[in-house]
Amino acid sequence: MMEKLINKDDRFFVAGHRGMAGSAICRALQRSGYENLLTASRNELDLLDLQAVQRWFARTKPTVVVLAAAKVGGIHANDTYPADFLLENLKIQTNVIETAWRSGVKRLLFLGSSCIYPKFAQQPIKEESLLTGSLEPTNEWYAIAKIAGIKLCESLRKQYGFDAISLMPTNLYGPGDNYHPENSHVLPALIRRFHEAKECGAESVTCWGTGSPMREFLHVDDLGEACVFVLEKWLPKLNETTFFNVGTGTDLAIRELAELVADAVDFQGEIVWDSSKPDGTPRKQLNIRQLSLLGWKAQISLEQGVKNTVVDFGKRFKMGLIRL
């Protein structure tokens, strides 16, 4: 039995604990018996303020850090606010990672994104594809920030032996997702759109693009379990790759995804595709062989995950947390 690199006495700082990924990581840690969780809301700790981050680390003394905080959004948001996405993510990452290193944190886990890879990377995308081609223009600002975070972790490990590791999740979905009508990702955007159509009795729903791009989706609770898994099991050597892809190993066309969501919402109308809108990257499926070899595998099927997420959306809508 491999000895755990983390233990029940560790103090875990989960940055971004109120976000979809961060909250799932907190749930996964608690399910595994890790109770010493350190969290701070944006009002309590501004991660864009280096001095505030330094003071918070000095006061709370975390021993393990999971960096899940980020400014995120879909194609429209990335394309409309490029400077915000680049500046804010660079600041958050640098402030937390550097402070963790200087504070003597024993292990840091950084969450990246599959958008770091070239637009036309060979599929399924291996970790070695990083920086081998041009990025997808509609989200390159976010991608460049995430690449910088990965390289900062790698450089601190290479130069100083800092135990910083990174995971690159595919498209995430699940409880706590962002359903904003303009800056949400594709799956929550579809859930909201079909829910709105059903509520108002619309005969059709118009979706962006052609519906042909292929995408892979991972339930956020599977990501949470993957994070705990690597914190406990990952033993990278100093000069080896220090980031792994996380996904399901399967993808589907956006058109199929829309039909799946429509079925889960019980929308009976027509689905219309607006080909004047951008499709984004034609295909993006991750090669998850390296993490699979360590023994990790996603457990939640897309069909069941979407059904559960639609139920969660409905509950939040009835509670007034989501307004159409």
C-alpha positions as CSV (number, residue, x, y, z in Angstrom):
1,M,0.0,0.0,0.0
2,M,1.5,3.3,-1.1
3,E,1.9,5.8,1.8
4,K,-0.2,8.9,1.5
5,L,1.6,12.1,0.8
6,I,-1.1,13.9,2.7
7,N,-2.6,13.0,6.1
8,K,-5.6,13.9,8.3
9,D,-3.6,16.4,10.2
10,D,-2.8,18.5,7.2
11,R,-4.4,22.0,6.8
12,F,-5.9,22.3,3.3
13,F,-6.4,25.7,1.7
14,V,-8.9,25.3,-1.1
15,A,-8.7,28.6,-3.0
16,G,-12.0,29.1,-4.9
17,H,-14.0,26.9,-2.6
18,R,-17.3,28.5,-3.5
19,G,-16.9,27.8,-7.2
20,M,-18.1,24.6,-8.9
21,A,-14.7,22.9,-8.9
22,G,-13.6,24.2,-5.5
23,S,-16.7,23.1,-3.8
24,A,-16.5,19.6,-5.4
25,I,-12.9,19.3,-4.2
26,C,-14.0,20.3,-0.6
27,R,-16.7,17.6,-0.8
28,A,-14.2,15.0,-2.0
29,L,-11.7,15.8,0.7
30,Q,-14.4,15.6,3.4
31,R,-15.6,12.2,2.0
32,S,-12.1,11.0,2.4
33,G,-11.9,12.1,6.0
34,Y,-9.9,15.3,5.6
35,E,-11.6,17.8,7.9
36,N,-9.0,20.6,8.4
37,L,-10.2,22.7,5.5
38,L,-9.2,26.4,5.3
39,T,-11.5,28.5,3.1
40,A,-12.0,32.2,2.5
41,S,-14.6,34.1,0.5
42,R,-13.7,36.8,-1.9
43,N,-14.7,39.4,0.7
44,E,-12.4,37.7,3.3
45,L,-9.4,37.3,1.0
46,D,-8.7,39.1,-2.3
47,L,-6.5,36.8,-4.2
48,L,-5.5,39.7,-6.5
49,D,-3.8,41.4,-3.5
50,L,-0.4,39.8,-2.9
51,Q,0.0,41.3,0.5
52,A,-3.4,40.1,1.6
53,V,-2.5,36.6,0.4
54,Q,0.8,36.7,2.3
55,R,-0.9,37.9,5.5
56,W,-3.5,35.2,5.2
57,F,-0.9,32.4,4.7
58,A,1.1,33.7,7.7
59,R,-2.0,33.6,9.9
60,T,-3.6,30.3,8.8
61,K,-0.5,28.3,8.0
62,P,-1.9,25.8,5.4
63,T,0.2,22.8,4.7
64,V,-1.5,21.7,1.4
65,V,-3.0,24.1,-1.2
66,V,-5.4,23.4,-4.0
67,L,-5.7,26.3,-6.4
68,A,-9.2,26.2,-8.0
69,A,-9.8,29.9,-8.0
70,A,-10.0,31.5,-11.5
71,K,-11.9,34.0,-13.6
72,V,-13.8,31.7,-16.0
73,G,-16.4,32.0,-18.8
74,G,-17.4,30.8,-22.2
75,I,-16.5,31.9,-25.7
76,H,-18.4,35.2,-25.5
77,A,-16.9,36.2,-22.1
78,N,-13.3,35.3,-23.2
79,D,-13.7,37.2,-26.5
80,T,-15.3,40.3,-24.8
81,Y,-13.0,40.7,-21.8
82,P,-9.5,39.4,-22.9
83,A,-7.5,41.7,-20.7
84,D,-9.6,40.8,-17.6
85,F,-9.1,37.1,-18.2
86,L,-5.4,37.4,-18.7
87,L,-4.6,39.9,-15.9
88,E,-6.8,38.5,-13.2
89,N,-5.8,34.8,-13.7
90,L,-2.1,35.7,-13.9
91,K,-2.4,37.6,-10.6
92,I,-4.4,35.0,-8.8
93,Q,-2.0,32.2,-9.8
94,T,1.2,34.0,-9.1
95,N,0.1,35.3,-5.8
96,V,-1.1,32.0,-4.4
97,I,1.6,29.8,-5.9
98,E,4.5,32.0,-5.0
99,T,3.2,32.6,-1.5
100,A,2.6,28.8,-1.0
101,W,6.2,28.1,-2.0
102,R,7.7,30.9,0.2
103,S,5.5,29.7,3.1
104,G,6.8,26.2,3.1
105,V,3.6,24.5,1.9
106,K,4.4,20.8,1.4
107,R,2.2,20.2,-1.7
108,L,0.3,22.4,-4.1
109,L,-2.2,21.3,-6.7
110,F,-3.0,23.7,-9.5
111,L,-6.1,23.3,-11.7
112,G,-5.5,24.2,-15.4
113,S,-7.8,23.6,-18.3
114,S,-7.9,21.6,-21.5
115,C,-7.9,24.9,-23.5
116,I,-4.2,25.1,-22.9
117,Y,-3.6,22.8,-25.9
118,P,-3.3,23.9,-29.6
119,K,-6.5,24.3,-31.5
120,F,-5.5,21.5,-34.0
121,A,-3.7,19.2,-31.6
122,Q,-3.6,15.5,-32.5
123,Q,-6.6,13.8,-30.9
124,P,-6.9,12.5,-28.2
125,I,-4.6,15.2,-26.8
126,K,-1.5,14.1,-24.9
127,E,0.2,16.2,-22.3
128,E,3.2,16.5,-24.6
129,S,1.1,18.6,-27.1
130,L,1.4,21.7,-24.9
131,L,3.1,24.6,-26.8
132,T,3.3,22.7,-30.1
133,G,0.9,24.9,-32.0
134,S,-1.5,27.9,-32.0
135,L,-4.3,28.2,-29.5
136,E,-8.0,28.6,-30.2
137,P,-8.4,32.4,-30.6
138,T,-11.7,32.7,-28.8
139,N,-10.2,31.6,-25.4
140,E,-6.4,32.2,-25.9
141,W,-6.3,34.8,-23.1
142,Y,-7.5,32.3,-20.4
143,A,-5.4,29.6,-22.0
144,I,-2.2,31.7,-21.8
145,A,-2.8,32.4,-18.2
146,K,-3.2,28.8,-17.4
147,I,-0.1,27.8,-19.3
148,A,1.8,30.4,-17.3
149,G,0.5,28.7,-14.1
150,I,1.6,25.3,-15.2
151,K,5.0,26.6,-16.1
152,L,5.3,28.4,-12.8
153,C,4.7,25.2,-10.9
154,E,7.2,23.3,-13.1
155,S,9.8,26.0,-12.7
156,L,9.5,26.1,-8.9
157,R,9.8,22.3,-8.8
158,K,12.8,22.3,-11.2
159,Q,14.7,25.2,-9.5
160,Y,13.7,24.8,-5.8
161,G,12.1,21.3,-5.5
162,F,8.8,22.8,-4.6
163,D,6.1,20.0,-4.7
164,A,3.7,21.7,-7.1
165,I,1.6,19.5,-9.4
166,S,-1.1,20.4,-12.0
167,L,-4.2,18.7,-13.4
168,M,-5.8,19.6,-16.7
169,P,-9.5,18.8,-16.6
170,T,-11.7,18.6,-19.6
171,N,-15.0,20.5,-19.8
172,L,-16.6,20.4,-16.3
173,Y,-20.3,20.4,-15.4
174,G,-22.4,19.7,-12.4
175,P,-23.8,21.2,-9.2
176,G,-22.9,24.8,-8.6
177,D,-22.3,25.6,-12.3
178,N,-22.6,29.1,-13.9
179,Y,-25.8,29.5,-15.8
180,H,-25.4,33.1,-16.8
181,P,-27.0,33.8,-20.2
182,E,-23.9,35.4,-21.7
183,N,-20.8,34.0,-20.0
184,S,-21.6,30.3,-19.2
185,H,-20.0,27.3,-20.8
186,V,-21.8,25.2,-23.4
187,L,-23.5,22.5,-21.2
188,P,-25.0,24.8,-18.5
189,A,-25.9,27.3,-21.3
190,L,-27.9,24.5,-23.0
191,I,-29.6,23.5,-19.7
192,R,-30.7,27.0,-19.1
193,R,-31.8,27.6,-22.7
194,F,-33.9,24.4,-22.9
195,H,-35.4,25.0,-19.4
196,E,-36.4,28.5,-20.5
197,A,-38.0,27.2,-23.7
198,K,-40.0,24.6,-21.8
199,E,-41.1,27.1,-19.2
200,C,-42.4,29.5,-21.9
201,G,-43.8,26.9,-24.2
202,A,-41.4,27.7,-27.1
203,E,-41.6,25.6,-30.2
204,S,-37.9,25.7,-30.9
205,V,-34.5,26.4,-29.4
206,T,-31.7,28.0,-31.4
207,C,-28.1,26.9,-30.5
208,W,-24.8,28.5,-31.6
209,G,-22.8,27.0,-34.4
210,T,-23.3,23.9,-36.5
211,G,-23.4,21.4,-33.7
212,S,-20.6,19.4,-35.2
213,P,-17.7,20.1,-32.8
214,M,-16.8,17.2,-30.5
215,R,-16.4,17.8,-26.8
216,E,-15.7,15.7,-23.7
217,F,-17.4,16.4,-20.4
218,L,-16.4,15.5,-16.8
219,H,-18.7,15.7,-13.8
220,V,-17.2,18.0,-11.3
221,D,-17.5,15.4,-8.5
222,D,-15.3,13.1,-10.5
223,L,-12.8,15.9,-10.7
224,G,-12.9,16.3,-6.9
225,E,-12.1,12.6,-6.5
226,A,-9.3,12.9,-9.0
227,C,-7.8,15.8,-7.0
228,V,-7.8,13.8,-3.8
229,F,-6.4,10.8,-5.7
230,V,-3.3,12.7,-7.0
231,L,-2.7,14.4,-3.7
232,E,-2.5,11.0,-2.1
233,K,-0.8,9.0,-4.8
234,W,1.2,11.1,-7.2
235,L,5.0,10.7,-6.9
236,P,6.5,12.6,-9.8
237,K,10.3,12.8,-10.0
238,L,12.0,16.1,-10.2
239,N,12.5,16.1,-14.0
240,E,9.3,14.3,-15.1
241,T,6.1,15.9,-16.4
242,T,4.2,17.5,-13.5
243,F,0.7,17.8,-15.0
244,F,-1.8,15.2,-16.0
245,N,-5.0,15.3,-18.1
246,V,-8.3,14.5,-16.3
247,G,-11.3,13.4,-18.3
248,T,-13.5,10.4,-19.2
249,G,-11.8,9.3,-22.4
250,T,-14.9,9.7,-24.5
251,D,-16.5,12.7,-26.4
252,L,-19.6,13.5,-28.4
253,A,-20.9,16.1,-30.8
254,I,-22.5,19.2,-29.4
255,R,-25.5,18.3,-31.5
256,E,-25.8,15.0,-29.5
257,L,-25.2,16.9,-26.3
258,A,-28.1,19.3,-27.1
259,E,-30.4,16.3,-27.7
260,L,-29.3,14.7,-24.4
261,V,-30.1,18.0,-22.5
262,A,-33.4,18.4,-24.3
263,D,-34.4,14.9,-23.3
264,A,-33.3,15.5,-19.6
265,V,-35.3,18.7,-19.5
266,D,-38.2,17.1,-21.3
267,F,-38.3,19.7,-24.1
268,Q,-40.3,18.4,-27.0
269,G,-39.7,21.2,-29.6
270,E,-37.3,21.6,-32.5
271,I,-33.5,22.3,-32.1
272,V,-32.3,24.9,-34.7
273,W,-28.6,25.5,-35.3
274,D,-27.3,29.1,-36.1
275,S,-24.2,28.4,-38.3
276,S,-23.4,32.1,-38.4
277,K,-22.1,31.8,-34.8
278,P,-18.6,30.4,-34.1
279,D,-18.1,26.7,-33.4
280,G,-14.7,27.1,-31.5
281,T,-12.2,24.2,-31.6
282,P,-13.4,21.4,-33.9
283,R,-12.5,18.6,-31.5
284,K,-11.1,18.5,-28.0
285,Q,-10.7,15.1,-26.4
286,L,-8.0,14.4,-23.8
287,N,-5.7,11.4,-23.7
288,I,-6.0,10.3,-20.1
289,R,-3.7,7.3,-20.3
290,Q,-1.1,8.6,-17.8
291,L,-3.6,9.2,-15.0
292,S,-5.4,5.9,-15.8
293,L,-2.1,4.1,-15.4
294,L,-2.0,5.4,-11.8
295,G,-5.4,3.7,-11.2
296,W,-7.9,6.6,-11.5
297,K,-11.1,6.4,-13.6
298,A,-14.2,8.6,-13.8
299,Q,-17.3,7.1,-12.3
300,I,-20.3,9.3,-13.4
301,S,-21.7,8.7,-16.9
302,L,-22.6,11.8,-18.9
303,E,-26.3,10.7,-19.2
304,Q,-26.7,10.3,-15.4
305,G,-24.6,13.4,-14.7
306,V,-26.7,15.6,-17.0
307,K,-29.9,14.3,-15.4
308,N,-28.6,15.1,-11.9
309,T,-27.5,18.5,-13.1
310,V,-30.8,19.3,-14.6
311,V,-32.4,18.4,-11.3
312,D,-30.0,20.7,-9.4
313,F,-30.8,23.5,-11.9
314,G,-34.5,23.0,-11.3
315,K,-34.1,23.2,-7.5
316,R,-32.0,26.4,-7.7
317,F,-34.5,27.9,-10.1
318,K,-37.4,27.2,-7.6
319,M,-35.4,28.7,-4.8
320,G,-34.9,31.9,-6.7
321,L,-31.2,31.4,-7.1
322,I,-31.5,31.4,-10.9
323,R,-33.7,33.9,-12.7
324,L,-34.7,33.5,-16.3
